Structure formats: C-alpha cells, structure tokens
Amino acid sequence: MIASPPRAVFIGLLQRDFILLPDGRSFEDLIGGNALYAAIGWRLWQPDQVAGIVARVGEDYPSQWLEELEQKGIDIQGIRVEKRPLDGRAFYAYQDLQTFSREEVVLHYARHHLPFPKALIGYQPPPPYPDSRTQSQPISLRSTDLPKLYLDATAAHLAPVDYLTHNLLPSLLRQGLVTKITLAPSPGYMLPTFWTDLPQILRGLTAFMPTEDDLRNLFKERTRDIWEMMEALGEFVEIVVVRKSDQSQWLYDARSQNRWFIPPYPARTISLHGVGDVFCGGFLAGFCETYDPLEAALYGNIAASIASEGIGPFYALDCEPRLPRARLESLRQAVRKI
C-alpha cells in the first residue's frame, strides 16, 4: 500500500467490460469502469502523481487486477471489496463508434457469428433510470467508502454513479483539503424531475461536465439552445464543459462569460469506449497544472484522443511520452472562441 495520500481521487465504478466493436471484434472480461478511465486521463498528464480510486467491487473481482492497478501508479485503498458477489459485468455492443447497446446480449454475439461468452451467462443490463433520491443501489458510495487519507488529496473527480453518491460526497471532500472537484453527472438524475435538486450538487464544484445528451434531457422543453443551458448552470458552477459524442467540447466560463468550441483531435480512432471519462481525468490534470479552463479542456481532449486509438484503459499510458504535448500544441490552434 502507498502510505502518502494520492494527489487526485477518482470516484465511480470499476467494471468487468465485455465489448463488441462494429467490425465484430470481441473483447471479453477487460478491466474497466469510469473511475479507472478517468484516473488514466489524469495519469497520462501526471505520470509522477499517484491517483486514488474509490469504488465498490464484489468478492469475485480478480485480485490480479488490483495488483495491476497498483503497478500502474493507482492507489487502491479506496476500493472496497464486498464480502459478497457484486455483479460488475458490463456489456457494450457498438453499432458505430458513438452508438452502443447494452441489451439483447445473445443477439449481438449471434449477429457477428461469435460464441456467447460463458462469463456473461446470467448477465442483466442495468435497470432503467431515474435514480432514487432515497434508496441506495449496490454501486452507491457512502461517506464510509472514502478513506480519511483521501481527504488530504488536492483534487477529485466524481464519475457517473447515482444521485445519492453525487449529492453526498462533494461536500465531504470539501471538508478535507480537496479544493478542486469536477463531476460528470449520471443520466439517472439528468432529468426535468431533478431540476430543483441539481443546484445542491453544482454549488462548490470546480467544473460540471455533462454529455450533450444528458444536458438536453435535463432541459427538455425549457430551451434547445446549448449556450442558454450552460449559462443557466453557470449560476451555480463556474465552469461548464459539454462533451459531444464526436469528442468535441463546448466550454463556458461563467466568471469571464467566455465561450469556446474545441474540435476533436483527428485521431486514428479504434474505439470510443471510456474516452469520455479519460477526458474528465485529463481535464482535472490540466486544471491542476494551469488553473485555466480552456487549457484543461485541451488536456482532456488530447488524453481522449490518445485513448481512442486502442482498447482498454492502459493503452493510453503506453504512448510515446512527447505525444500529448505535441498534440496539445496542434489542437490549440484549432480552438474557436464563440
């Protein structure tokens, strides 16, 4: 175990991923989860800084994966291994780079003339949202899941989990030394019925980073103008980053009222699995280094571009060390101020 606190903490899910790409390539039982992918985005830019993960896994979670995480510079003190099975399997069948299904598992393998993985027997897709305001899920994280040592970190990112987790943990983090907190919301509460609940989550965050679909689901008929949506959220949080499915971003800085559009870096994309979370980790790394929201978004964009060129969370960490900075300089020229 690593005795000193990690500089950044990533709170979310750890999963056992089963991925079907559009061309029929199948990847079975890969280490995954949004907390891990976000931590990788951080580690890409901060290779000398330890990242901690807070998540729950079942007793059947492979112990060798925990060892591998430590080898990759990730502190595992925040990973709670339950003394019971906790189904961490997650299936994704990609129809194209941006669209995937998590249902009809058998049908997807049959469509590609692939044998059905034995490890997926009994798998059930996640239940439909909305989230509950009062009832926790097996994946929900509580105050007792956060090691006291992690309160001495300087930065934290909350990946999508559920409403209860996101409503509770940011305020707990602020009671420690954590001064920079970013959050990517869960689809289960980005709904009009949670409109009055959202300010409580937003207040005190450094940056709020929804997907475009999540943001439009929240606003529904209130407005269809994306900048009006971002300005409305800017009443409660200083930085709003909207992540588009094509890996571009809209950025709004409420303090300066500046708006930017960051195009996707032209990567040789193989898969977009997990890259949205990689963006979030890269953003946090960039903000901790520069305190500049635009630079932070560029860091996130580049981290995502590198991750998209391979499969699995650790691919990005094997890139040529000078590649991120080289891509950063190239992308900076393409940013458009609105």
C-alpha positions as CSV (number, residue, x, y, z in Angstrom):
1,M,0.0,0.0,0.0
2,I,1.1,3.6,-0.7
3,A,1.3,5.5,2.6
4,S,1.1,9.1,1.4
5,P,-2.2,10.4,0.1
6,P,-2.8,10.4,-3.7
7,R,-2.9,13.9,-5.2
8,A,-6.1,13.2,-7.1
9,V,-9.0,10.9,-6.2
10,F,-11.4,9.3,-8.8
11,I,-14.8,8.2,-7.5
12,G,-17.0,6.0,-9.5
13,L,-17.3,2.4,-10.9
14,L,-14.9,-0.4,-11.6
15,Q,-16.3,-3.0,-14.0
16,R,-15.5,-6.2,-15.9
17,D,-16.1,-5.0,-19.5
18,F,-17.3,-7.0,-22.5
19,I,-17.0,-5.0,-25.7
20,L,-18.2,-5.8,-29.2
21,L,-16.9,-3.4,-31.9
22,P,-18.8,-2.7,-35.1
23,D,-16.4,-4.8,-37.1
24,G,-17.2,-7.9,-35.0
25,R,-14.0,-7.8,-32.8
26,S,-14.8,-9.0,-29.3
27,F,-13.0,-8.2,-26.1
28,E,-14.1,-10.2,-23.1
29,D,-13.6,-9.6,-19.4
30,L,-11.4,-6.5,-19.6
31,I,-10.7,-4.4,-16.6
32,G,-12.8,-1.2,-16.9
33,G,-15.1,1.3,-15.2
34,N,-15.4,5.1,-15.4
35,A,-13.3,5.7,-12.3
36,L,-10.4,3.8,-13.8
37,Y,-10.7,5.5,-17.2
38,A,-10.8,8.9,-15.5
39,A,-7.7,8.0,-13.4
40,I,-5.9,7.1,-16.7
41,G,-6.7,10.5,-18.1
42,W,-5.0,12.0,-15.1
43,R,-2.0,9.7,-15.1
44,L,-1.4,10.4,-18.8
45,W,-0.6,14.0,-17.9
46,Q,0.7,13.4,-14.4
47,P,2.8,10.3,-14.6
48,D,4.6,11.1,-11.4
49,Q,1.5,11.7,-9.4
50,V,-0.5,8.9,-7.7
51,A,-4.2,8.6,-8.4
52,G,-6.6,7.0,-5.9
53,I,-9.8,5.2,-6.9
54,V,-12.9,5.0,-4.7
55,A,-15.3,2.2,-5.9
56,R,-17.1,-0.9,-4.7
57,V,-16.4,-4.4,-6.2
58,G,-17.6,-7.9,-5.3
59,E,-15.6,-10.7,-3.7
60,D,-15.2,-12.2,-7.2
61,Y,-13.3,-9.2,-8.5
62,P,-10.0,-10.5,-9.8
63,S,-7.2,-9.9,-7.3
64,Q,-4.6,-9.7,-10.0
65,W,-6.4,-6.6,-11.3
66,L,-5.9,-4.9,-8.0
67,E,-2.2,-5.7,-8.2
68,E,-2.1,-4.4,-11.8
69,L,-3.7,-1.1,-10.7
70,E,-1.0,-0.6,-8.1
71,Q,1.6,-1.3,-10.7
72,K,0.1,1.4,-12.9
73,G,0.5,4.0,-10.1
74,I,-3.0,3.8,-8.7
75,D,-3.7,3.7,-5.0
76,I,-6.3,1.1,-4.2
77,Q,-7.1,1.9,-0.6
78,G,-10.4,3.3,-1.7
79,I,-11.5,0.2,-3.5
80,R,-13.9,-1.7,-1.1
81,V,-14.1,-5.4,-1.8
82,E,-17.5,-6.5,-0.6
83,K,-17.8,-9.9,1.2
84,R,-20.5,-10.9,-1.3
85,P,-20.9,-11.1,-5.0
86,L,-21.5,-7.8,-6.7
87,D,-22.1,-8.1,-10.4
88,G,-19.6,-5.8,-12.0
89,R,-20.1,-7.1,-15.6
90,A,-20.9,-4.5,-18.2
91,F,-21.7,-5.3,-21.8
92,Y,-21.4,-2.8,-24.7
93,A,-22.2,-3.7,-28.3
94,Y,-21.2,-0.8,-30.6
95,Q,-23.2,-0.2,-33.7
96,D,-20.8,2.5,-34.7
97,L,-18.1,4.5,-32.9
98,Q,-20.6,6.6,-31.0
99,T,-23.7,4.3,-30.5
100,F,-23.9,1.2,-28.3
101,S,-26.5,-1.1,-26.9
102,R,-26.3,-2.9,-23.5
103,E,-29.3,-5.2,-24.1
104,E,-30.1,-8.3,-26.2
105,V,-26.6,-9.7,-25.4
106,V,-27.1,-13.1,-27.0
107,L,-28.5,-11.5,-30.2
108,H,-25.4,-9.2,-30.6
109,Y,-22.9,-12.1,-30.5
110,A,-25.1,-14.2,-32.8
111,R,-25.2,-11.3,-35.3
112,H,-21.4,-11.4,-35.5
113,H,-21.4,-15.3,-35.6
114,L,-19.5,-15.3,-32.3
115,P,-19.9,-17.8,-29.4
116,F,-21.6,-16.4,-26.4
117,P,-19.0,-15.9,-23.6
118,K,-19.6,-18.2,-20.6
119,A,-18.6,-15.3,-18.3
120,L,-21.7,-13.4,-19.4
121,I,-24.2,-16.2,-18.5
122,G,-26.9,-14.6,-16.3
123,Y,-25.9,-11.1,-17.1
124,Q,-28.7,-8.5,-16.8
125,P,-28.3,-5.0,-18.2
126,P,-28.5,-2.1,-15.7
127,P,-32.1,-1.1,-14.6
128,P,-33.7,1.9,-16.3
129,Y,-33.4,5.3,-14.6
130,P,-34.4,7.6,-13.0
131,D,-32.2,7.4,-9.9
132,S,-33.8,7.3,-6.4
133,R,-33.4,10.2,-4.1
134,T,-33.7,8.0,-1.0
135,Q,-32.8,4.4,-1.8
136,S,-29.2,3.4,-2.4
137,Q,-28.0,0.9,-5.1
138,P,-25.3,-1.7,-4.7
139,I,-22.9,0.7,-6.6
140,S,-23.8,3.7,-4.4
141,L,-20.9,5.1,-2.4
142,R,-21.2,6.4,1.1
143,S,-19.1,8.5,3.4
144,T,-17.5,5.4,4.9
145,D,-16.2,4.4,1.5
146,L,-13.9,7.4,1.4
147,P,-10.6,6.7,3.2
148,K,-9.7,9.5,5.5
149,L,-6.3,9.7,3.8
150,Y,-8.0,10.7,0.6
151,L,-9.4,13.9,2.2
152,D,-5.8,15.1,2.1
153,A,-5.8,15.0,-1.7
154,T,-5.9,18.3,-3.6
155,A,-8.3,17.3,-6.4
156,A,-11.1,14.9,-7.0
157,H,-13.4,13.8,-9.9
158,L,-16.7,12.1,-9.5
159,A,-17.6,9.9,-12.4
160,P,-21.2,8.8,-13.1
161,V,-22.6,6.7,-10.2
162,D,-26.0,7.8,-9.0
163,Y,-27.8,10.8,-7.4
164,L,-27.2,9.8,-3.8
165,T,-23.5,9.4,-4.3
166,H,-23.2,12.8,-6.1
167,N,-25.4,14.5,-3.6
168,L,-23.3,13.3,-0.6
169,L,-19.6,13.1,-1.5
170,P,-18.6,16.6,-2.8
171,S,-19.4,18.2,0.5
172,L,-17.5,15.6,2.3
173,L,-14.5,16.1,0.1
174,R,-14.6,19.9,0.7
175,Q,-14.3,19.2,4.5
176,G,-10.8,18.0,3.8
177,L,-8.0,19.6,1.7
178,V,-9.7,18.9,-1.7
179,T,-10.0,22.3,-3.4
180,K,-10.7,21.2,-7.0
181,I,-13.7,19.0,-7.6
182,T,-15.1,18.0,-11.0
183,L,-18.2,16.0,-11.7
184,A,-19.7,14.1,-14.6
185,P,-23.4,13.5,-13.9
186,S,-25.3,10.3,-14.0
187,P,-28.0,10.0,-16.7
188,G,-30.4,8.8,-14.0
189,Y,-30.8,12.3,-12.5
190,M,-30.2,14.5,-15.6
191,L,-34.0,14.7,-15.9
192,P,-36.5,17.5,-15.6
193,T,-37.9,15.9,-12.4
194,F,-34.5,16.6,-10.7
195,W,-34.3,20.2,-11.8
196,T,-34.6,21.7,-8.3
197,D,-32.2,19.1,-6.9
198,L,-29.3,20.0,-9.2
199,P,-28.1,23.3,-7.7
200,Q,-27.2,21.4,-4.5
201,I,-24.9,19.2,-6.4
202,L,-23.4,22.0,-8.5
203,R,-22.6,24.5,-5.8
204,G,-18.9,24.3,-4.8
205,L,-17.8,22.3,-7.9
206,T,-14.9,23.5,-9.9
207,A,-16.4,22.1,-13.2
208,F,-19.5,20.3,-14.3
209,M,-19.0,18.0,-17.3
210,P,-22.3,16.5,-18.7
211,T,-22.6,14.9,-22.1
212,E,-24.7,16.8,-24.6
213,D,-27.5,14.1,-24.4
214,D,-27.6,14.4,-20.6
215,L,-27.8,18.2,-20.8
216,R,-30.6,18.1,-23.3
217,N,-32.5,15.5,-21.3
218,L,-32.3,17.8,-18.3
219,F,-33.6,20.9,-20.0
220,K,-36.2,19.2,-22.3
221,E,-38.6,21.9,-23.3
222,R,-37.0,24.7,-21.3
223,T,-34.7,25.6,-24.1
224,R,-32.9,24.0,-27.0
225,D,-30.1,26.4,-27.1
226,I,-27.0,24.8,-25.7
227,W,-25.4,28.0,-24.6
228,E,-28.6,29.1,-22.7
229,M,-28.4,25.7,-20.9
230,M,-24.7,26.2,-20.0
231,E,-25.4,29.8,-18.8
232,A,-28.2,28.6,-16.6
233,L,-25.9,26.1,-15.0
234,G,-23.3,28.8,-14.7
235,E,-25.4,30.4,-12.0
236,F,-24.3,27.6,-9.7
237,V,-20.9,26.4,-11.0
238,E,-18.1,28.4,-12.6
239,I,-17.0,26.0,-15.4
240,V,-19.4,24.0,-17.6
241,V,-18.0,21.6,-20.2
242,V,-20.4,19.8,-22.5
243,R,-19.0,16.7,-24.0
244,K,-20.3,15.9,-27.5
245,S,-20.4,12.4,-29.0
246,D,-17.9,13.3,-31.7
247,Q,-15.3,14.1,-29.0
248,S,-15.6,17.9,-29.4
249,Q,-16.5,20.1,-26.4
250,W,-18.3,23.3,-25.7
251,L,-16.8,25.2,-22.8
252,Y,-18.3,28.0,-20.7
253,D,-16.5,30.0,-18.1
254,A,-19.2,31.7,-16.0
255,R,-16.8,34.1,-14.3
256,S,-15.5,35.7,-17.6
257,Q,-18.6,34.7,-19.6
258,N,-16.2,33.4,-22.3
259,R,-17.3,30.5,-24.6
260,W,-15.2,28.2,-26.6
261,F,-15.6,25.3,-29.0
262,I,-12.8,22.7,-29.0
263,P,-12.9,20.4,-32.0
264,P,-11.9,16.7,-31.7
265,Y,-8.3,16.0,-32.3
266,P,-8.0,14.0,-35.6
267,A,-7.0,10.7,-34.1
268,R,-6.9,7.2,-35.7
269,T,-9.9,6.1,-33.6
270,I,-10.5,2.4,-33.0
271,S,-12.9,2.7,-30.1
272,L,-14.5,5.5,-28.0
273,H,-15.2,3.2,-25.1
274,G,-14.2,5.0,-21.9
275,V,-12.8,8.1,-23.6
276,G,-15.4,10.4,-22.2
277,D,-14.1,9.5,-18.7
278,V,-10.5,9.8,-19.9
279,F,-11.4,13.4,-21.0
280,C,-12.6,14.2,-17.5
281,G,-9.4,12.9,-15.9
282,G,-7.3,14.8,-18.4
283,F,-9.3,18.0,-17.7
284,L,-8.6,17.7,-14.0
285,A,-4.9,17.2,-14.6
286,G,-4.8,20.2,-16.9
287,F,-6.7,22.4,-14.4
288,C,-4.4,21.4,-11.5
289,E,-1.4,22.3,-13.7
290,T,-2.6,25.6,-15.3
291,Y,-5.8,26.8,-13.5
292,D,-7.0,27.7,-16.9
293,P,-10.3,26.1,-18.0
294,L,-9.5,26.2,-21.7
295,E,-6.1,24.6,-21.2
296,A,-7.7,22.0,-19.0
297,A,-10.3,21.2,-21.8
298,L,-7.4,20.8,-24.3
299,Y,-5.6,18.4,-21.9
300,G,-8.8,16.4,-21.7
301,N,-9.4,16.4,-25.4
302,I,-5.9,15.2,-26.1
303,A,-6.0,12.5,-23.5
304,A,-9.2,11.2,-25.0
305,S,-7.7,11.2,-28.5
306,I,-4.9,9.0,-27.4
307,A,-7.1,6.6,-25.5
308,S,-9.4,6.3,-28.6
309,E,-6.6,4.7,-30.6
310,G,-6.6,1.5,-28.6
311,I,-8.7,-0.8,-26.5
312,G,-8.7,-1.0,-22.7
313,P,-7.8,1.6,-20.1
314,F,-4.0,1.1,-20.0
315,Y,-3.4,1.6,-23.7
316,A,-3.0,5.4,-23.3
317,L,-0.3,5.1,-20.7
318,D,2.0,3.3,-23.3
319,C,2.1,6.2,-25.7
320,E,5.3,8.0,-26.6
321,P,6.0,10.4,-23.8
322,R,6.2,13.5,-26.0
323,L,3.0,12.8,-27.9
324,P,0.5,14.5,-25.6
325,R,2.4,17.8,-25.6
326,A,2.9,17.7,-29.4
327,R,-0.9,17.1,-29.9
328,L,-1.7,19.9,-27.5
329,E,0.2,22.5,-29.5
330,S,-1.6,21.3,-32.7
331,L,-5.1,21.4,-31.2
332,R,-4.6,24.8,-29.5
333,Q,-4.6,26.4,-33.0
334,A,-8.0,24.9,-33.8
335,V,-9.9,26.3,-30.8
336,R,-12.7,28.7,-31.7
337,K,-13.9,31.4,-29.3
338,I,-17.6,31.9,-29.7
